[in-house]
């Protein structure tokens, strides 16, 4: 299944994407609660939906039985557009140099442990949202990445059980001011300013639940700029696999439902310019498109 945040009439709603329709989960809950005089999941935000996911499909199945052929007319969001499929309260933890060829092209050694950095969640923008080229920037590069969405609270998780913590997967574009990054690396400084400008983390369009992605370590990643293939790789070439990353990160901090781990970019980095349209594609998930303005 796929879940998302959509915007309609200026209001954000968490939805399940079903038969090409965006189903308003909270509306289903409200109507069933009134009709059946029972308790159903309350999900005004996407993290609440993730936390209660075990009950959401059951609720939708019940509503389809109760409302029959009227279900989609009653509960589909009208004229939706995608919002960011994560909460502003979520952590975004990113991986540096998690593909050997990308490490080499930046002149770095292949790491012997994960290199972590963070991006603020307010850097995130949705599918089809324009990204403004920073006025101070001299070079920005897109970085297509598989993003892992956490499904339950986890701390000190074993490698063996790492994937048990996953809710699903989405697409991230870790846009980077490359010249600032190189300058800070040379000076021994964190990469903070090169990674955290407004709009530097397109993500979405939706989250695909993990049951739909049988092997997250065998997904094709592609990046297109103005329709031309720029980068291509496969998640099988990750240095540190997802289960290991979750175990490693959870040693140091607690991961909560809705937190995101962006697992690093493939090789082939190159700059983009104002006017470019950037599309990140990952097999089994979909496409994330943003125009640079």
Buried (B, 14 or more C-beta within 10 A) or exposed (E): BBBBBBBBEEEBBBBBBBEEBBBBBBBBBEBBBEEEEEEBBBBEBBBBBBBBBEBBEEBBEBBBEBBEEEBBEEBBBEEBBBBBBBBEEBBBBBBBBBBBEBBEBBEEEEBEEBBBBBBBBEBBBBBBBEBEBBEEBEBBBBBBBBBBBBBBEBEEBEEEEBBBBBBBBBBBBBBBBBBBBBEBBEEEEEBBBBBBBEBBBBBBBBBBBBEEBEEBBEBBBBBBBEEEEBBBBBBEBBBBBBBBBBBBBBEEEEBBBBBBBBBBBBBBBEBBEEEBBBBBBBEBBBBBBBBBE
